[in-house]
Amino acid sequence: MGGICGVISLSKREQTQAFLIDMQFGIQHRGKEPVCIFHEPGIGMLALSHGNKQQQQYSECGRYVMVYDGTIYNACKLQMKYFPSQYGIGETDSFLVVMLLYEKMGCDCFKLLNGQFSIAIYDRVLHSVTCVRDQFGISPLYYTQINSEYMLFASEVKGLLNVPGIVPKLNFTALDQMMTFPGLVSPQTMFRDIYSLKNGHFLQFSNFSNNEQEMFWDIIYPKQDEASYQSDEYYLEMFAHLLKDAIRVRYNENTGFYLSGGLDSSIIAAMANVLTDQPICTFSIDFNDSRYSERKHQEIMVQHLNSEHKRLNFDVEDIMHLLARTVRLSETPLKETYNTASLFLSNCVAQCSVNSILSGEGADELFAGYVGYKFDKMRNETNISLSERVYRTKIYGDASFVYENSFENILQANQKIYSKQFLQYFEEYNCLNGTIIETKRLQNVDVIHKRSYLDYIFRLPEHLLAGHGDRMMAVNGISGRYPFLDKDLVELAVSMPPHLKLNGFVEKYIIKKHSRDFLPDSVINRPKYSFVAPGSPQLLQLKNEYIWDLLSYNQISSQGIFNPEYIEQLKLMYSEPGFYLNLPFERDMLILPITLGIFLQEFNISNL
């Protein structure tokens, strides 16, 4: 785990070196030292690492210079296929293979890579930089420009904000995305004029007036009238093989495992347990509040694995203590508090000589794990209004499909909590006015695949992987690794028939079928349990002055974004002793106003 940053000036001004140093300090927590620094007139790039490994490559011809963060898992296979005479380089330096591939085929090589990576490649001849982010967005990358003269990029927004002349301003469209969808959708960030490089995309900085991101990979489900499937036995055999290989290439002696007690993390730990003679290291969070606790299921798995286990008790007071730091690390307000638990857990991992964690992200999105997939089978909507049909057609390309809630209900709730002042400009910031997804991906595909693609866009890159994963781990030098997001395994999942994902009302069917040889029946058959943590009602019921000040009438009024009268009503309701929200089915309306207040303070952003 580390990070990269860089700056390029079209006129090759010397200020690039000063900007590079500024950015380094902004992301210094991602690595102990800059292990690689490259600087020439008009260009500067560096890579940080918590280890001492080289994170820079020069092409043999001298034309290209590359800095990078991450890992390429199929480097050996690519070396054997494309450079058989250079035996062994894939084992010793996977990114040397990337450089050779880039020299050979340019940006077409990115689609061949199976890994997690952010890469920047400088072309000395064209004086241009190409930035690329992996297929799922595990390794984030952000960029901005100054006066059409400098283009800057970094693994975190904090690196960019550390440069003089870049003033943090709130992106109201991104805020509306947070209020409308599960989280941010790239390229939006919470900072105006600062953008996230989309997963599976690259961007070339050569002409600052044309900075269009280009896609090199995407999930493309088969059209229903064109789909051709193999036998169920074929998919089960291939799934077992590819998941085993995905775990093997991500596992080493310093790897630990997050163990929630659910199916996904359990099968990864159980399969890895077979690969070693030593007890594996597992980690879990347990909430003192029984409504959030999964301790019973965690203990079953710890006994089954005979692992060296660390269980951390976590409560609403811990959330309170870590909330501000979590918001700053996340670089966004929060829609739930679970990131605080992730940070707490990674703090523990860092003290146990573990430098990478395997966990189950991606399984729910690719194998129909969320309850919405079951709802789709039961949904029978009638009397859909014209305006609702228009919104659904624009966003999903399908007037009959609903993701989490109707757009009319979402807009009604949002307009109730937004201030009159904000609503005056709402049409300018309404996220539904812009393009959110490639609607052609949803046309004429099975409803299970339709929802899966939206989960992949709305939940994975910016929320689960960048926020919940990267930010909470990188600060402690931990690399999050996700076997279910192995490119080969994902492409197999995309090719599978829907009934291997949701069979009747049995979610993640193929994972459960495969798990019979590895897991106790009680883990396989337990109902899906969402990862949730105590929210704003529990924080308010602490009667903590800090939280109450963030939601005070004067504070909310001065920000100009939320309706202070409505916030007061919600405060009275949520602070009643015993009041409880059934997350995630009920919406926590106050956690985002709380954490937005923290966000504005942490980044010194002025009010509306």
N, C-alpha and C positions, 0 to 999 in steps of 0.2 A: 504494500500500500504506500502510495506517495502522491505526487501531483506534478502538474506541469503548468507553465505559464510562458507567455511570450508577447512580443510587440513588433510590429513591422511599420515602417514609415515609407510612404511612396517616394518622398524626396530624399530618403536616406539620411535623415537628420540624426544627430548624435544623441539626442535626448532619450533615445531608446534604452540606453544602458541605465539611466537613472530610473526610468519607468520600470524596467525589469527588476531592479533592486526593490522598488516599492511593492511590486506584486509579490515578490518572494516573501516579504515580511507579512503580507496579507494572508498567505497560505502556509506559513511556517509550521503550523501545528500538524500539517500532513507529512512532515519529514524532518528528521533531525538536522540534516545538512543538505545543501544543493550538491548532489553528486555529479551533476553535469551542467556546465554553463557554456553557451555558444553566443558569441557576439561579433558582429561585423557592422560596418556603417549601415544604418537603417534597419537592422534586424537584431533581435536578441531573444533567446529562448533558454529556459532552464528546466531541469527536472529535480524534484525532491524525493527522498526515500527514507524510510525508517531503517533500512538496511544499507549495505554498501555496494549494492549491485549497480552495474553500469546501466544507465537509462538513456543513452545517446548512441546514435549510429551515424557514420559517414559512409556514403556510397563509395564504391571502389574508384569510380571515375572522378569523384570529388564534387559532383554537381549537387547532390542532395545531402541535407543534414536532417536528422530526425531525433526528436525527444518524445518520450512516451511514458505512460503509466499503465500497468496492468500485466496481463499474462495471455499468451497465445497457446492454447492447449493442443492444437493440431500441427504445430510447427514441424515436428519430425515427419509426419505424413506428407506435408507440403514440400519439405526438402527432398524426400525420397522421390516424389513425383516430378518435381520441376528442376531440381539440382542434384541428381544422384551422385555426381562426382564429388560433391562437397559433403561427404559423409560425416555425420555427428554434429553439424552446426545447430540443428534443431534442438538438440539436447542441451547444448551449452549456452546458446543465445537465440531464443525464439524470435526476437525482433530483428536479428540479422537476416533471417529468412524473409521477414516482412520487407526489409529494405531491398533485398534482391528481387522479390516479387514486384515491388513498386518500380524498380528500374526496368523490369521486363514488360510489365503490362499496365503501368500507371494505376489510376483509381479503380480499374476493374479488379484489382487484386483484393480489394477490401471484402468483397462478397465471399471470398474463399476462407476468410479467417474465422476460426472458432475459438472464442475467448471473451475476455472482458478487457477493454482497452480504450484509452484516449490517446491520440497520436497527432503530432504536428510535424509536417515535413516541409522544409524550406528548400526552394529551388533557386540556386545561386544565379542561374542563367536568366530566368524570367523575373527574379526578385518577387517571388510569390510564396505564400504559405498555404498548405492544404491541411485542414484539421478534420479529424474523423472520430466518431464515437461508435462504440460497439452496437451490435444488433438490438440489444435490449436496454441499453442505457445504464449499465452497471457502473461504468466510469463516466461521470458527468464532465461537461466542458461548456464554458460560457464565453461570450465575446461581446465587445462593444467597440465604438470608435470615438475619436476625439477630433472634431473639426474637419472631418474628411481627410485628415492627414495621417493619423495613427490608428491602426487596428490592433486591439489587444485581446488576448484570450487567456483563460485560467481555469483550473479545475474547480474553483469556487468563486462565487461573486465577490467575496471579501478580498480576493486578490486584485480585482478590478477597482473596487472602491478605495483601495489604498493609494491609487494614483491621483496626484493633484489634477484638478479639473473635472474629475468625475464625481458629480454630486448626487447622492442617492435621492430618488424621487419615487413615490408610490405609483405603481402601475395599476390603475383602477380596473382595467379589463381583466388583469390577472386576479384581482380581488373578486371580481364577479364570477370568474371561473371557479374559484374556491367555494363560492356560495352556491354554485350550480352543479358542479361535478365532484367526484371523489377527491380531486386535487387539481394541481396545475397541469396544463397540457402544453408541452413544448411546442413552439419556441418561447412561449410566454414565461417570464419570471416576475417576481413581485417588484422588480425595479424597472422603471421606465427606461427604455432605450438600451437595456441589457438583455441579451437573448441566450437561450439555452440551445445548444446544438442538439437536434433531434436524434434519438437513437436510430441506428441504421442509416445515417446520413453523413455526408462530408460537405465541407465548405472551403472554397478556394478564395483567398484574399489576394487578388491581383488588381482588381479595379473596384474601388470602394463604392462606386455607384451601382454595382451589380453583385450583391452578396446573397444570392439565392442558394439555399441549402439544396443539395441533390441527394436523392435516395439511392442507396446501393443494395438495400435488403428490406424486405417487409414480410409479414405473415400474409399469405394469399391462400385462402381456403377455396376448395374446388366448388365450382358452380354445381347446383343440384342436378341439372340436366346433363352435366359432363362428367360427374364423379364416377370413378372406377376404383373399386376396393379389392384388396387381397382378402384372404381368409382371416378370421379372428385369431387363429393359431399363429399365423405369420406375424401379426402385430404384437401378440403377447410375447413371442420369442424375441422379436427385434427390440421391443420395449425393455425386456430384461437385460439384453446384451448392451444396449446403448446407455441405460441408466447405470449399470455396473461400470462401464467404461468412463462415464461422466464423473462418477464418484472417484474412481481410481486416479484419474489425471488431476483431480483437485485436492487429493489427500496427500499429506506428508506427516512426518513425525511431530510437527508443531501445529497440527490442525485440531481444532475442537469442534463441537457440535452443539447448536442450540436445540434444546429438547423441550418443546411446548407440551408434549403429551398427545398431540394430534398425529394424524396419519403421515403427513408429508415429512416432517422432521424425523419421525420415528423410523420410517423405512430407509431414509438416507443413513441414519446412525447405525441401524441394524445391518445394512449391506456393507458399510465401511468396517463394521466390527469383525467381519469375516476376513478382511484384508490384512489384519495385523494380529500378532501374538500378544501384544500388550493391551491393557485396558484403555479404551478410548476415553477422552475427556469430554464430559457433557456439562451443559450449563442451562439453568432455567430460572425464570422469575415466578414467584408465587405471591399473589395478593392476599393480604390478611382478610379482606372482605370476601366471604365465601361466594358471593355472586360473581366474582371474577376469577376465582381460584381454579386451577387445573392440577393441583398437587396430586390428587389421587391417581390420575393418569400418568403424570410424570414419574411417580414412584413405581408404578407398574413397569414402565420402560427402563428405569434405572436398574431395577432388579433383573429384568430380562437381559439387559446388556452387560450387567456386572461392570458398569462404567465407574470411572472416578468422577463423581458428580459434585457440582457446586450449585446449591439452590439459594437464591437470594430472596428474602422477604422484602416486599415493596408495598408501600401504603400511600395514602393521599398526602401525608406530610412529606414524603420523598418526592412526589410529583411537584408539590409546592416549592421545594428546595431547588429542584433542577429545571423548573419551567423556563426561566429567563435564559439560562445557558443553552437549553435545548432549542429555543426559538432562534437564538443567535447562530448556533451551529447549523440549523435547518435552513436559515436564510428565507424563512417564510412563516407566516402565522400557521397555526395548527388547527385541524378540524377534530382532532382527538388527542389524548395525552400519551398515547402508547410510546411515542418517541422518547419520552423521559425514561421509561422502563428499558428501552433499547440502549440508551446511553449508560444507565446504571449497570446493565449487564456487561457492556463492553469494557467498562472500567474494571470490572472483576476479571474478565478474560485477559486483559493486558497484564495483570499481576500474576498470571499463571503460566508464563513462558509459552503462550499460544499466540501465533501471529496470523492465523486464518481461521475462519469459521464457515462450516457448511450448514446450510439451512434450506428450507423447503419452498422458498418463493418461486412462483411460476406454476405450481401444480394446480392451484385453484383456478387460475386464469386459463390454463390450457386443457384441463381435464374436468371442467364443469363442476368446480367445487363449491361455488357460492349458491346460496339459496335462490337467487334470481333465476337460475336455470330451471329449477323446479316450478317456480311461479309461472315461467313462460309456458309450461305444459298445461297449467290450469287456467291461464288467463283467457277470458272471453269478453273482450271489451265491446260495448255498444255505445252508440251516440257520441262518438269522438267528435269534438267541435272542429270547425274549419280551421281556426287559428292553431289548435293543437296539431292538426294534420300538417299544416304548413311548417310548423317548427320541426316536427319529426322528419318530414321529407327533406328539409334543408340540412339537418344535422346528421340523420341516419340514412337518408335516402329511402326511407320506408315509413309510410304514414301509420302502419299498423303496429310498429314496434315501440315498446317503452322500456327504458333502461332501469332506472331506480324509481322514478316518479314522473308523473306527467309534467311537461314544461309549464303548463298553466298553474299547477300547484306550486312548483318551484318559484315561478315568477311572483305569484301571489304572496308567498312567504317572504321572499326577498324584498319585495316592495313594502311589506309591512315593517321590516326591520331597518331598511335604509331610511336615512333622513330626508326631509323635504328638499334640503339643499342638494344632496347627492342625486335625488331623483330628477332634479332639473336638468342634469347633464347625463342622465342614465342611457339614453339612446346612443350617446357617443361611446360609452363604456360597456354596453351590453355585449357580453361575450358571444351571445347567440347570433349576433350580426356578422361575425367573422366565420372563416372556414375552420372547422375543428378537426375533422378527419377526412380521409379519402373515402367518400360514400360508395364509390365503385367497388370497394372491398366487401360491402355488405349486400350488394345486389345479387339476388338469386342464389343465396347460400342458406344452408340450414340454420334455423333460429339458434341452435346451440353454438354454431360457429360465429354467428352474428354477435351474440353476447360475448363470446370469447375474444373476438377482435376488439370490441369496445373495452373489455377489461384490460386487455393488453395496452391499449392507448391511455385509458383514464387512470389506471391504478399502478401499473408497473414502473415505468421509467422515472417519473419525478417523485411519486409518493413513496412506494415501497422500496425502490432501489436507491434513488439519490438521497431522499430524506431519511426514511426509516433505516436504510442500510448504510450507504456510503458515509453520510455526515456523522452518524452516531458511532461508526467504527473507526473512520480515518483519524479522528482526533486522538485515538488511543493506539494508532499503528496497526490496526486490525484490518485484514482483507476479508470481505464477505464473498463467499463463493456459492454458486447456486446450480447444483447438478441438473435440476429440472429445466434450467435455461441453457443447457448445452445445445448448440445450434443443430446438431444432427438429431438429437432427441426431439427438439421442437419441430423440425421438419417432418419427422415421423408422426408426431401428434397431429400436425396439420393434414397429413394424408389419411388419417384414421377415419372410419365411419363414426358418426355421432353416437351410436349406441354403445361404443366402447368407453365413452366418457360419461354419459348419463343413460343408464340402462333402467327403464321404468322410472323409478324415483331414487335409484341408487347412484349417488354422485361418485366421480372418480373411479368408475367401475374397473378399468384395467389396472389401476394402481392397487386397488383392493384385491383383485384376483391374483396379481403378482405377489402381494404381501403375505399371502397365506403361508408361504414357506419361511417367513422371516419374523412375523409379529404375532403376538397374542390376539385371539379373536376379539377380546374386549377393546383393544385399540382400533382394530380394523372396523368393527361394527358400531363404534360410538358415533352419536350424531355429530355433525359438523358444528364446531364451536368457534365463533369469531374471536379474533384477538381484540379485546377491548380492555380499557382501563378506566378507573374512576374519572368522571368528567367534571364539568363546571358545577353541578349541584353539590358534589362532595367538597369541592374547593370553597364554594361559598359557605357551606355549613361549617367549615373550619373557623369562620368569622375572622379570617386573616385580613389585616388592614390593607396589605399590599393588593390583594385581589379586589377588595371592595373599592379601593381608590381607582383601580383601573376601570371599574365599571361605574364610577361616580357620575352623577348627572352632569356636573361641570366638565369632567374629563371627556365624556362621550360627546357633549355639545361642542366642545372646542375642536374635536377632531373633525366634525362635520360629516361623518360617513354614516353613522347609525342613528336611529331615532331614539333619543334619550327617554322619552315617555314609555316607549315599548320596552326598552331595556329595563326600566324600573319595574314594570309589570313582571317581566321574566325573573328578575332578581328576587322579588317577593315570593314567587312560586317556587323557584329552584332552591331557595335558602330555607324553606320550611323543613323542620326536622323530619327525616324519613323519606323526603321526596327523592324519587329515583327514576332515571330514564332507562328504558330497555334498549340499550345500544346493541347493535347498530340500527335497529328497526325504528327507533325514535331519534329525531334529529336534535343534537345538542346545539341550541341556538346561541349559547353564550360563550362557548369555548373559543370561537373565532374572534369575537369582539375582545375577549380577554387577551388573547395572544397577539392580536393586531396591535393593541395598546403597547404590549411589550416590544413587538417588532419595531414600531415607530420610535420608541425610546432607544432601543439597542442600536439602531442605525441612524439615529438623529435625523429622522425624516419629518418635515414640517406637515402640519395639518392641511386639510382640504382648503 
